[in-house]
Amino acid sequence: IEGGLSKNSSNEDDKVTENKRKKSVRETAHLGNSKEKNKIIDYDSQLRKMQTDSYQKCDMYFGKWVRDDSKPYYPGGSCPYIDRDFNCHLNGRPDNAFIKWKWQPNECDIPSLNATDFLERLRGRKRLVFVGDSPNRNMWESLVCILRNSLRYKRRVHEISGKSEFKKKGFYFMHSELRQDYNCSVDFVASPFLVRESSFTGRNGSFETLRLDLMDRTTSMYHDADVIVFNTGHWWTHEKTSKGEDYYQEGNYVHPRLKVLEAYKRALTTWARWVDKNIDVKRTQVFFRGYSVTHFSGGQWNSGGQCHKEAEPIFNETYLGNYPSKMRALEHVLQEMKTPVTYLNISKLTDYRKDGHPSIYRMKYKTVEEQITAEQSQDCSHWCLPGVPDTWNELLYVSLLKAGRASVGS
């Protein structure tokens, strides 16, 4: 799979690309109804507005959720690329109010995600890659479905998958091509820690470790992509890291005990050094998506935590949780980097959305007994699709627009 523009794109080439993009966006307006046409035709004024000082200074991550009946970007149950565990509509979730919300920043308005324009920015063998854990797979599936829904010929979206279920352990690669129309791809690479899962052989035999000083072996799959969206966070828990005992490794030394937050900081430092050394900023735009908050009530993911009765967002900010300490660690690492990394700080805006999780709607249940059992093991960590990850992709799109580039990679 190849991708990217020439590293030496000139300003003149950039203008030509932008003119072609505008022309194509207008020409493809017929894909939607007349209301959609008006949105597209008015879009250039939105772009100009986003280059103003007020927009550049606007913090998109402080705001509130407001009702929006024009949502979602794609009908529930219509996209074949959504994992069963995230497909709440097909799994029988009876309400749909949770998909009718829009994120509204306090200081500015942000445009909706214009899928046709997004595709134009990826046109010509460009690659956008999500790298990280299963919430990033949530985000990848969301974007593929948004882009697919804008196409007249949806069968031209092809998926090449290494794994069919997100819960299967191991590193895998999800590749979605948009051939003929745009010749681009949107990919997902599973790397839940970003650093390398390994093993160590000592006096007491061999055991699994996590190399905090080495990047995961999947880096060859994405190092030359045009846009990379990283994340890591949900696997950094006491339970999933052997309680920090004889698990974290640096060089030939395995720490007898190390706290999760300290290990997370060291892993992020390894990631940052790799990015600074290996990413060509003339070609690749780098993003890091923040931690998406969980909403387990009455227990945790492995102790009966629930969220299936939540039907609307949190509206009172005083009920939000504390800002994740992992994100403070991330922000410190980002500040020290040489490479410009756009931080998609979705933690707080996601914290409001206790209503957006699959909960008990991860599958269709044949009996009442099956559903009762499901209530004891709910998913209040991932997100229904359509749903909250669509907003993450809106913010990704707006961030690309704020960068002011005619096309991705130029």
RAPEZI-V232862 format. One line per field, one symbol per residue. ss: DSSP state (A for helix, B for strand, O for the rest). phi: phi as a letter, one per 40 degrees, with the letter a starting at -180 (. if undefined). burial: I if it has 24 or more other C-alpha atoms within 12 Angstrom, else O. A space follows every 10 residues. Layout:
# RAPEZI-V232862
ss->???
phi->???
burial->???
This chain:
# RAPEZI-V232862
ss->OOOOOOOOOO AAAAAAAAAA AAAAAAAAAA AOOAAAAAAA AOAAAAAAAA OOAAAAAOOO OOBBBBBOOO OOOOOOOOOO OOOAAAOOOO OOOOOOAAAO BBBBBOOOOO OOOOAAAAAA AAOOOOBBBB BBOAAAAAAA AAAAAAAAAO OOOAAABBBB BOOOOOOOOO OOBBBBBBOO OOOBBBBBBB OOOOBBBBBB BBOOBBBBBB BBBBBOAAAA AOOOOOBBBB OOOOOOOOOO OAAABOOBBB OOBBOOBOOA AAAAAAAAAA AAAAAAAAOO OOOOBBBBBO OOOOOOBOOO OOOOOBOOOO OOOOOOAAAO OOOOAAAAAA AAAAAOOOOO BBBBOOAAAA AOOOOOOOBO OOOOOOOAAA AAAAAOOOBO OOOOOOOAAA AAAAAAAAAA AAOOOOOOOO
phi->.bahcdcbcc cccccccccc cccccccccc cbccccdccc cccccccccc cccccccccc cbiacbcacc cccacdgcbc ccddcbcccc cgccbbcccb bbcbccbacb cccccccdcc ccdggcbbbc bicccccdcc cdcdcccdcc ccbccccbbb bcacbcccch cabbbbbbcg cbfbabbbbc acbgcccaab bbcchbacbb ccbbcdccdc cacbccbbbc aaicccbdcc bffgbfbcbb gcbbcdaacd cccccccccc dccccccbcc ccbbcbbbcc ccccbcbgib cbagcbaccc baccbccccc cccdcccccc cccccccccc bccccccccc ccccccccfc ccacbcbccc ccccccacbb bcbcbciddc cdcdcccccc cccgccadgc
burial->OOIIIOOOOO OOOOOOIIOO IIOIIIOIIO OOOOOIOOII IOIIOIIOOI OOOOIOOIII IIIIIIOOOO IIIIIIIOII IIIIIIIIII IIIOOIIIII IIIIIOOIII IIIIIIIIII IIIIIIIIII IIIIIIIIII IIIIIIIIII IOOIOOIIIO OOOOOIOOOO IIIIIIIIIO IIIIIIIIII IIIIIIIIOI OOOOOOOOII IIIIIIOIIO IIIIIIIIII IIIIIIIOOO IOOIOIIIII OOOIIOOIOI IOIIIIIIII IIOIIOOOII IIIIIIIIII IIIIIIIOOO IOOOIIIIII OIIIOOOOOO OOOIOIIOII IOIIOOOOIO IIIIIIIIII IIIIIIIIII IIIOOOOOOO OOOIIIIIII IIIIIIIIII IIIIIIIIII IIIIIIIIII
